[in-house]
């Protein structure tokens, strides 16, 4: 079974109660999907206003335990820098794309406009 890298927007959708995103998370819970996130996604999620609330922070922390995590190490940083320069996308998106590239995983996102520019990865909008 292949791993899928989840972009931040999919997890945010789940936290906001979007049924289709929640269905994907349920598949991660049951093991039907192996989910992965970048530690950058983790940082983006904890930067959100909702994480000021201790109860919501605990829910988020528990949710993130379902996912394998990829650190933004030197390799991911260099590849992300190349993607940013080559395709003109933002740094965060470039690093998440580099995570998908280095793990040889498909990236799930609603942000097709930016990620489809990165020819080295497979991108899918799951809903």
GUMI-738641 format. One record per residue: x, y, z of N, C-alpha, C, O in turn; residue in one letter; residue number from 1. Coordinates in pm, 1 decimal, padded with zeros to 6 digits. Example, Ala and Ser with C-alpha at 12.3 -4.5 7.8 and 13.67 -1.06 7.14 Angstrom:
<pts>
         nx         ny         nz        cax        cay        caz         cx         cy         cz         ox         oy         oz   rest    nr
    01319.0   -00569.0    00780.0    01230.0   -00450.0    00780.0    01320.0   -00330.0    00780.0    01423.6   -00331.9    00846.5      A     1
    01285.0   -00225.0    00708.0    01367.0   -00106.0    00714.0    01290.0    00003.0    00787.0    01340.9    00113.8    00803.9      S     2
</pts>
This chain:
<pts>
         nx         ny         nz        cax        cay        caz         cx         cy         cz         ox         oy         oz   rest    nr
    00084.5   -00117.8    00000.0    00000.0    00000.0    00000.0    00089.3    00124.6    00000.0    00185.4    00133.4    00076.4      X     1
    00056.6    00218.4   -00085.0    00135.1    00340.9   -00096.3    00093.3    00443.0    00008.6   -00021.9    00447.8    00051.8      X     2
    00189.9    00523.7    00047.8    00160.9    00635.5    00137.0    00108.4    00753.3    00056.6    00143.6    00771.3   -00060.0      X     3
    00024.3    00832.8    00120.0   -00026.4    00955.8    00061.4    00011.6    01071.8    00151.6   -00011.0    01067.4    00272.5      X     4
    00069.3    01175.5    00092.7    00101.7    01295.8    00169.1   -00022.4    01384.6    00169.6   -00077.4    01416.9    00064.3      X     5
   -00064.9    01423.1    00287.6   -00180.6    01510.7    00304.3   -00132.8    01654.4    00315.2   -00050.4    01687.2    00400.6      X     6
   -00185.0    01740.0    00227.8   -00158.7    01882.8    00239.7   -00239.8    01936.7    00357.8   -00338.4    01876.3    00400.0      X     7
   -00197.2    02048.9    00408.6   -00261.0    02110.7    00524.0   -00410.0    02133.6    00500.9   -00489.9    02116.3    00593.0      X     8
   -00448.5    02172.2    00379.8   -00588.7    02206.7    00354.1   -00684.0    02089.3    00376.1   -00798.8    02110.3    00415.4      X     9
   -00639.4    01967.9    00351.8   -00725.0    01851.0    00371.4   -00751.7    01831.0    00520.7   -00864.2    01800.8    00560.6      X    10
   -00649.4    01847.7    00601.7   -00666.0    01830.7    00746.0   -00751.3    01943.6    00803.4   -00834.6    01919.7    00890.9      X    11
   -00731.4    02065.5    00755.4   -00814.7    02178.2    00798.6   -00961.2    02151.6    00763.0   -01050.4    02176.5    00844.0      X    12
   -00985.5    02101.3    00642.2   -01122.5    02068.6    00603.3   -01185.5    01969.1    00700.3   -01300.7    01985.1    00740.5      X    13
   -01109.7    01867.0    00737.4   -01159.9    01768.7    00833.6   -01193.4    01836.2    00967.0   -01299.5    01811.7    01024.5      X    14
   -01104.3    01919.4    01014.8   -01126.9    01986.3    01143.6   -01248.3    02078.7    01139.3   -01310.6    02105.6    01242.0      X    15
   -01281.1    02126.7    01020.6   -01398.8    02212.9    01002.9   -01525.6    02133.4    00973.9   -01632.3    02190.8    00952.0      X    16
   -01512.9    02000.0    00973.8   -01631.1    01915.6    00958.9   -01669.2    01878.8    00816.9   -01782.0    01835.2    00793.9      X    17
   -01579.3    01894.9    00720.8   -01609.0    01858.4    00581.9   -01615.4    01706.1    00569.7   -01518.0    01636.3    00597.8      X    18
   -01729.5    01656.4    00528.0   -01753.4    01511.9    00523.4   -01651.8    01435.4    00440.6   -01606.1    01329.0    00482.2      X    19
   -01615.6    01487.4    00324.3   -01523.3    01414.9    00236.6   -01382.8    01407.4    00296.1   -01314.2    01306.1    00282.3      X    20
   -01340.9    01514.3    00361.7   -01210.4    01512.5    00428.6   -01213.3    01416.1    00546.6   -01117.6    01342.2    00569.8      X    21
   -01322.2    01417.5    00619.9   -01335.6    01326.9    00733.8   -01334.9    01181.7    00688.5   -01279.1    01095.8    00756.8      X    22
   -01396.4    01153.4    00573.8   -01394.2    01017.1    00520.6   -01250.7    00972.2    00490.6   -01216.1    00856.3    00513.3      X    23
   -01167.9    01063.0    00440.1   -01026.8    01029.6    00416.1   -00953.4    01001.4    00547.2   -00876.3    00906.0    00556.7      X    24
   -00977.9    01084.5    00646.8   -00913.1    01065.3    00777.0   -00956.2    00931.7    00837.2   -00875.2    00862.0    00898.3      X    25
   -01082.8    00896.2    00820.1   -01131.4    00766.7    00870.2   -01055.5    00651.7    00803.9   -01027.6    00550.7    00868.4      X    26
   -01022.1    00666.5    00676.0   -00945.7    00563.2    00607.3   -00803.4    00554.1    00661.2   -00744.1    00446.3    00661.6      X    27
   -00749.0    00665.4    00706.2   -00617.8    00662.6    00771.3   -00631.3    00590.0    00905.3   -00547.1    00507.2    00940.2      X    28
   -00737.2    00621.4    00980.0   -00760.1    00556.4    01110.4   -00771.5    00405.4    01098.3   -00718.3    00331.9    01181.5      X    29
   -00840.8    00359.0    00994.9   -00862.5    00215.2    00978.9   -00745.5    00144.3    00912.6   -00742.1    00021.4    00906.2      X    30
   -00650.0    00221.4    00863.4   -00534.0    00161.9    00797.8   -00553.8    00135.6    00650.0   -00466.2    00077.6    00585.8      X    31
   -00667.1    00176.9    00594.4   -00690.3    00160.9    00450.7   -00602.1    00256.0    00369.3   -00570.6    00228.9    00253.4      X    32
   -00563.6    00365.5    00430.2   -00471.0    00461.8    00370.5   -00356.8    00483.1    00468.8   -00379.7    00496.4    00589.0      X    33
   -00235.0    00486.5    00418.7   -00120.9    00525.6    00501.5   -00098.9    00674.2    00474.9   -00063.6    00714.3    00364.0      X    34
   -00120.2    00754.2    00577.4   -00108.1    00898.9    00563.9    00025.8    00950.0    00613.5    00082.8    00897.4    00709.0      X    35
    00074.4    01052.6    00547.5    00199.2    01118.5    00585.1    00176.5    01267.7    00577.6    00102.5    01316.2    00492.0      X    36
    00240.1    01339.9    00667.3    00241.5    01486.0    00661.6    00384.4    01534.5    00677.3    00470.2    01466.0    00733.0      X    37
    00407.0    01653.4    00627.1    00532.3    01723.7    00652.5    00523.2    01787.0    00790.6    00415.1    01825.9    00834.6      X    38
    00635.6    01797.1    00857.9    00634.1    01869.4    00985.4    00598.7    02016.0    00962.5    00557.0    02084.6    01055.9      X    39
    00614.6    02064.0    00841.8    00569.3    02198.8    00808.2    00417.2    02208.5    00819.2    00364.9    02308.8    00867.7      X    40
    00346.2    02105.0    00774.6    00200.5    02100.7    00790.3    00163.6    02105.0    00937.9    00069.9    02174.6    00977.0      X    41
    00236.1    02031.8    01018.5    00211.2    02033.7    01162.7    00228.3    02175.5    01217.3    00146.9    02221.3    01297.5      X    42
    00332.7    02244.3    01174.6    00355.7    02382.3    01218.8    00242.7    02474.0    01172.0    00195.5    02558.4    01248.0      X    43
    00199.5    02457.3    01047.1    00090.3    02540.5    00995.3   -00037.2    02519.4    01076.1   -00108.2    02615.4    01106.2      X    44
   -00066.6    02395.3    01111.2   -00187.4    02366.1    01187.2   -00181.4    02425.8    01327.2   -00280.6    02480.2    01375.9      X    45
   -00066.1    02415.9    01392.0   -00053.8    02471.7    01526.7   -00040.6    02623.2    01526.0   -00051.9    02685.9    01631.4      X    46
   -00017.1    02682.9    01411.2   -00014.3    02828.6    01399.2   -00155.4    02886.6    01390.8   -00174.3    03006.9    01408.9      X    47
   -00253.8    02801.8    01363.7   -00391.9    02847.8    01352.0   -00447.9    02895.9    01484.9   -00408.7    02848.7    01591.7      X    48
   -00539.8    02990.1    01476.2   -00602.1    03048.3    01596.4   -00668.0    02943.9    01685.3   -00665.4    02955.4    01807.8      X    49
   -00727.8    02840.9    01622.9   -00796.9    02738.9    01702.5   -00703.8    02667.8    01799.5   -00749.1    02618.1    01902.6      X    50
   -00576.0    02661.9    01769.0   -00484.9    02589.7    01857.6   -00456.4    02665.0    01987.5   -00389.0    02612.5    02076.1      X    51
   -00506.9    02786.5    01999.0   -00496.6    02857.4    02127.5   -00585.2    02791.6    02232.5   -00556.3    02799.0    02351.9      X    52
   -00691.1    02728.5    02189.1   -00784.1    02659.2    02278.2   -00724.5    02523.1    02314.1   -00694.5    02443.9    02224.7      X    53
   -00706.9    02494.9    02442.0   -00638.6    02372.2    02483.9   -00714.3    02246.9    02440.0   -00651.6    02146.1    02407.4      X    54
   -00844.7    02251.0    02438.7   -00923.5    02135.2    02396.1   -00902.9    02108.4    02246.5   -00884.7    01993.6    02205.8      X    55
   -00905.8    02213.3    02165.7   -00885.4    02197.2    02021.8   -00741.2    02156.3    01991.4   -00716.1    02080.1    01898.1      X    56
   -00647.2    02207.2    02070.3   -00506.6    02168.6    02053.3   -00488.3    02019.3    02082.7   -00412.1    01950.4    02014.8      X    57
   -00559.0    01970.8    02184.3   -00551.0    01828.6    02218.4   -00610.5    01742.5    02107.1   -00556.3    01636.9    02074.3      X    58
   -00721.7    01787.5    02049.3   -00783.4    01714.7    01937.7   -00687.6    01710.3    01819.7   -00670.7    01606.2    01756.3      X    59
   -00625.4    01823.1    01790.9   -00529.5    01829.5    01681.1   -00409.7    01738.3    01707.1   -00366.1    01665.6    01617.9      X    60
   -00357.9    01742.2    01827.2   -00243.9    01656.3    01862.7   -00278.2    01509.4    01843.2   -00198.8    01433.4    01787.9      X    61
   -00395.6    01469.9    01888.4   -00440.2    01331.0    01873.9   -00455.7    01294.0    01726.2   -00415.0    01185.6    01684.5      X    62
   -00514.1    01383.7    01648.2   -00532.7    01359.9    01505.2   -00398.4    01336.3    01435.6   -00386.2    01246.0    01352.8      X    63
   -00299.9    01415.7    01468.4   -00170.7    01407.2    01400.1   -00093.9    01279.3    01432.9   -00000.4    01243.2    01361.4      X    64
   -00132.6    01210.7    01540.4   -00066.8    01083.0    01571.1   -00099.8    00976.2    01467.3   -00031.5    00874.1    01459.5      X    65
   -00203.9    00999.1    01387.8   -00242.4    00902.5    01284.7   -00145.1    00900.4    01166.7   -00141.5    00804.0    01090.3      X    66
   -00067.1    01005.9    01152.3    00015.1    01025.6    01033.6    00162.8    00999.0    01060.2    00214.8    01030.6    01167.1      X    67
    00229.2    00940.4    00960.9    00374.8    00939.0    00960.7    00418.9    01082.0    00933.1    00349.6    01155.6    00862.8      X    68
    00531.6    01121.7    00986.5    00578.6    01258.9    00968.6    00715.1    01260.5    00901.3    00802.2    01177.8    00928.4      X    69
    00729.8    01358.2    00812.7    00858.4    01380.9    00746.2    00912.4    01515.0    00789.9    00846.6    01618.0    00776.2      X    70
    01032.9    01512.1    00842.4    01098.2    01636.3    00882.7    01143.5    01714.3    00760.0    01170.9    01657.6    00654.3      X    71
    01150.5    01844.4    00777.1    01210.1    01929.3    00674.1    01360.5    01928.1    00702.0    01413.0    02012.9    00774.1      X    72
    01427.4    01830.2    00643.1    01571.4    01817.5    00661.5    01643.8    01886.7    00545.9    01580.8    01954.0    00464.3      X    73
    01772.0    01870.7    00539.4    01850.8    01936.5    00435.6    01811.3    01896.4    00294.3    01808.1    01980.5    00204.4      X    74
    01781.4    01769.4    00274.4    01743.3    01721.3    00141.1    01610.5    01783.6    00099.0    01598.5    01835.9   -00011.8      X    75
    01511.1    01777.9    00187.1    01379.6    01836.2    00156.5    01393.5    01986.6    00134.5    01330.1    02042.7    00045.1      X    76
    01476.1    02051.6    00215.7    01495.6    02196.0    00201.0    01555.3    02230.6    00065.0    01510.3    02324.8   -00000.1      X    77
    01655.1    02156.0    00022.3    01718.5    02184.5   -00107.1    01622.4    02159.7   -00223.5    01613.2    02240.6   -00315.9      X    78
    01551.8    02047.9   -00217.9    01456.9    02018.1   -00325.1    01343.1    02119.4   -00323.2    01298.8    02165.3   -00428.5      X    79
    01295.7    02154.4   -00203.6    01192.2    02256.6   -00192.1    01237.7    02389.8   -00249.2    01160.5    02459.5   -00315.0      X    80
    01362.0    02424.7   -00224.2    01416.6    02548.0   -00281.5    01418.3    02543.2   -00433.2    01386.9    02641.9   -00499.8      X    81
    01455.5    02427.2   -00487.9    01452.6    02411.7   -00633.8    01311.2    02428.2   -00688.4    01290.2    02496.4   -00788.7      X    82
    01214.3    02365.3   -00621.8    01075.1    02374.8   -00667.4    01025.0    02519.0   -00659.9    00954.2    02565.2   -00749.3      X    83
    01061.4    02589.0   -00554.4    01019.5    02729.0   -00539.7    01076.2    02813.5   -00653.9    01004.3    02892.0   -00715.7      X    84
    01205.2    02796.7   -00681.0    01270.0    02873.1   -00787.5    01215.9    02835.0   -00924.2    01185.4    02921.9   -01005.9      X    85
    01204.1    02706.5   -00948.7    01166.1    02655.9   -01080.5    01019.8    02684.1   -01115.5    00987.5    02713.2   -01230.6      X    86
    00930.8    02675.1   -01014.5    00787.8    02684.1   -01043.2    00719.7    02808.5   -00985.4    00601.4    02831.3   -01010.5      X    87
    00792.7    02888.3   -00908.8    00736.2    03011.1   -00855.8    00625.2    02990.8   -00754.8    00532.7    03071.6   -00747.1      X    88
    00633.4    02883.3   -00676.8    00532.5    02859.3   -00573.4    00587.7    02905.0   -00438.6    00707.6    02929.1   -00424.5      X    89
    00499.6    02916.6   -00340.5    00541.1    02960.2   -00207.5    00632.2    02859.2   -00139.3    00635.5    02741.5   -00175.5      X    90
    00704.7    02906.8   -00041.6    00800.4    02820.0    00029.7    00732.7    02701.6    00096.5    00781.9    02589.1    00087.7      X    91
    00620.0    02725.6    00163.4    00551.0    02615.6    00232.6    00506.8    02509.0    00132.2    00528.4    02389.8    00154.5      X    92
    00445.6    02551.5    00022.8    00402.0    02455.1   -00078.9    00521.5    02382.7   -00139.9    00514.0    02262.7   -00166.6      X    93
    00630.3    02453.4   -00162.0    00749.4    02391.3   -00219.3    00804.6    02282.8   -00126.9    00847.5    02177.5   -00173.9      X    94
    00803.8    02307.5    00002.2    00854.3    02208.4    00098.0    00760.6    02088.9    00110.1    00806.2    01975.6    00125.1      X    95
    00630.0    02113.2    00103.8    00534.9    02001.6    00107.3    00548.4    01919.4   -00020.6    00543.7    01796.5   -00015.1      X    96
    00565.0    01984.4   -00135.1    00588.6    01912.4   -00260.2    00717.6    01830.9   -00251.7    00723.0    01717.6   -00299.4      X    97
    00820.0    01887.9   -00191.9    00947.1    01816.2   -00176.1    00930.0    01694.4   -00086.0    00996.1    01592.6   -00106.4      X    98
    00842.6    01703.9    00012.7    00813.0    01588.8    00098.2    00751.2    01476.8    00015.1    00790.8    01360.8    00027.1      X    99
    00654.7    01511.5   -00068.9    00593.1    01410.1   -00156.2    00698.3    01349.7   -00248.9    00700.5    01228.6   -00270.6      X   100
    00784.7    01433.9   -00302.9    00888.6    01387.1   -00394.7    00985.6    01291.7   -00325.2    01014.1    01183.8   -00377.1      X   101
    01036.2    01330.7   -00208.7    01138.2    01248.8   -00141.9    01082.2    01118.8   -00085.7    01156.5    01022.4   -00067.0      X   102
    00952.7    01115.1   -00058.7    00891.3    00991.6   -00007.8    00826.1    00910.6   -00118.8    00770.2    00803.5   -00094.8      X   103
    00834.2    00963.6   -00241.6    00773.4    00897.6   -00358.8    00624.8    00871.2   -00334.9    00573.6    00762.9   -00363.2      X   104
    00557.7    00972.6   -00282.5    00416.5    00961.5   -00247.1    00332.2    01057.9   -00328.6    00379.6    01163.4   -00370.8      X   105
    00207.6    01020.9   -00350.1    00111.4    01110.7   -00411.9    00071.8    01215.7   -00308.4    00061.1    01185.7   -00189.5      X   106
    00050.4    01338.1   -00353.9    00009.2    01448.2   -00267.4   -00139.7    01471.9   -00283.3   -00188.6    01491.8   -00394.5      X   107
   -00212.2    01469.8   -00171.5   -00354.9    01502.7   -00170.2   -00371.1    01648.2   -00128.4   -00323.6    01689.0   -00022.4      X   108
   -00438.5    01726.1   -00212.6   -00456.7    01867.7   -00185.9   -00575.6    01921.2   -00264.9   -00615.9    01862.7   -00365.4      X   109
   -00630.2    02031.0   -00219.4   -00727.2    02104.6   -00301.0   -00657.2    02213.8   -00381.2   -00717.4    02273.5   -00470.5      X   110
   -00531.2    02239.9   -00350.1   -00455.0    02347.5   -00413.7   -00387.0    02298.3   -00541.8   -00264.3    02296.7   -00551.6      X   111
   -00467.5    02258.9   -00637.8   -00411.2    02207.6   -00763.3   -00340.0    02317.2   -00842.0   -00243.1    02290.3   -00912.9      X   112
   -00387.9    02439.6   -00829.6   -00329.3    02550.5   -00906.5   -00178.5    02559.2   -00886.1   -00103.8    02574.1   -00982.9      X   113
   -00133.4    02550.1   -00762.5    00009.8    02561.0   -00735.1    00082.5    02427.2   -00750.0    00188.5    02420.6   -00812.4      X   114
    00026.5    02322.1   -00693.6    00098.7    02195.8   -00691.2    00107.9    02127.8   -00827.2    00203.4    02054.2   -00851.8      X   115
    00012.5    02150.1   -00915.2    00019.2    02089.7   -01048.9    00137.1    02144.2   -01129.9    00177.8    02082.4   -01228.2      X   116
    00191.5    02257.5   -01090.3    00309.0    02313.1   -01157.4    00431.5    02224.3   -01138.4    00520.8    02221.0   -01223.2      X   117
    00434.7    02153.0   -01027.3    00551.1    02071.5   -00991.5    00540.6    01937.9   -01065.6    00468.9    01847.1   -01023.6      X   118
    00612.1    01928.5   -01174.0    00601.8    01812.4   -01263.6    00661.0    01684.6   -01203.8    00632.1    01574.8   -01251.2      X   119
    00742.4    01698.5   -01101.5    00811.5    01583.0   -01044.0    00725.0    01501.9   -00947.6    00767.3    01395.7   -00901.7      X   120
    00605.1    01550.1   -00916.4    00520.0    01479.4   -00820.6    00383.9    01449.4   -00881.4    00343.1    01511.1   -00979.8      X   121
    00314.3    01353.3   -00821.1    00176.3    01322.1   -00857.2    00086.7    01391.3   -00757.0    00104.1    01376.4   -00636.1      X   122
   -00008.9    01466.5   -00807.2   -00098.5    01545.6   -00723.0   -00242.0    01503.2   -00752.6   -00278.7    01480.8   -00867.9      X   123
   -00322.5    01492.4   -00647.1   -00461.8    01455.6   -00665.6   -00550.1    01539.2   -00572.3   -00518.5    01558.1   -00454.9      X   124
   -00660.7    01588.2   -00627.2   -00763.4    01652.4   -00545.1   -00863.5    01543.3   -00509.0   -00937.0    01496.3   -00595.9      X   125
   -00867.7    01502.2   -00383.1   -00949.9    01387.8   -00346.4   -01100.0    01414.7   -00344.2   -01180.3    01322.0   -00334.2      X   126
   -01136.9    01541.5   -00353.5   -01279.4    01580.1   -00358.2   -01291.9    01716.6   -00417.2   -01402.8    01768.2   -00430.4      X   127
</pts>
